[in-house]
Amino acid sequence: GDSVTQMEGPVTLSEEAFLTINCTYTATGYPSLFWYVQYPGEGLQLLLKATKADDKGSNKGFEATYRKETTSFHLEKGSVQVSDSAVYFCALSDLDSSASKIIFGSGTRLSIRP
Amino acid sequence: GAGVSQSPRYKVTKRGQDVALRCDPISGHVSLYWYRQALGQGPEFLTYFNYEAQQDKSGLPNDRFSAERPEGSISTLTIQRTEQRDSAMYRCASSPGTGNTGELFFGEGSRLTVL
């Protein structure tokens, strides 16, 4: 079945460092891809999404490009802040199928040092 | 309320007891999802509803788990004869329409501990 694999954490960086969190997927259809973020004590919230190959999703300085040839959707940010400390989840959804469930990766915890 | 509300936030129960977890979605949201999240893992799909109709229950682990949404708004996830392996965070999410755009609005979750 469909699945998502993302790099294990925790990832610890200094403020203003460059961030990459890797995500690859396996899907039989043409999935849409998402990054969700969970801040401490809160529920998950959508960070960005891309619905077709070569689309770039972006929000709050984060970007991810849908790469069909490498089945990847890596999350990047040029200069991280302490407030970016959270758990990040890569996810996919096959919007063309009758099943509307979204499948999540295991999450990557990010900690930013001042 | 403004967001998805789940109750109780924390539930400790003894093995063999039944538990009911409640989810109150964002007003007007058509779709409602239940996920289970073990520590250090991502959310695992359990079931989802469009209005009051349960569209997919393929993620429910066994017949001790059931869910309902009788009036198309509040939903209850029930676990009968709980076991220690049921201990997890149970998360509810809602979305505005039946067409899945992938944007789910999550509640803060109900943490279940089975002793």
Boltz contact constraints between the chains, C-beta under 6 A:
constraints:
  - contact:
      token1: [A, 32]
      token2: [B, 102]
      max_distance: 6.0
  - contact:
      token1: [A, 34]
      token2: [B, 102]
      max_distance: 6.0
  - contact:
      token1: [A, 43]
      token2: [B, 106]
      max_distance: 6.0
  - contact:
      token1: [A, 43]
      token2: [B, 107]
      max_distance: 6.0
  - contact:
      token1: [A, 43]
      token2: [B, 108]
      max_distance: 6.0
  - contact:
      token1: [A, 44]
      token2: [B, 106]
      max_distance: 6.0
  - contact:
      token1: [A, 46]
      token2: [B, 103]
      max_distance: 6.0
  - contact:
      token1: [A, 49]
      token2: [B, 102]
      max_distance: 6.0
  - contact:
      token1: [A, 89]
      token2: [B, 42]
      max_distance: 6.0
  - contact:
      token1: [A, 93]
      token2: [B, 102]
      max_distance: 6.0
  - contact:
      token1: [A, 95]
      token2: [B, 100]
      max_distance: 6.0
  - contact:
      token1: [A, 99]
      token2: [B, 56]
      max_distance: 6.0
  - contact:
      token1: [A, 100]
      token2: [B, 100]
      max_distance: 6.0
  - contact:
      token1: [A, 101]
      token2: [B, 45]
      max_distance: 6.0
  - contact:
      token1: [A, 104]
      token2: [B, 42]
      max_distance: 6.0
  - contact:
      token1: [A, 104]
      token2: [B, 43]
      max_distance: 6.0
  - contact:
      token1: [A, 105]
      token2: [B, 42]
      max_distance: 6.0
  - contact:
      token1: [A, 106]
      token2: [B, 41]
      max_distance: 6.0
  - contact:
      token1: [A, 106]
      token2: [B, 42]
      max_distance: 6.0
  - contact:
      token1: [A, 107]
      token2: [B, 42]
      max_distance: 6.0
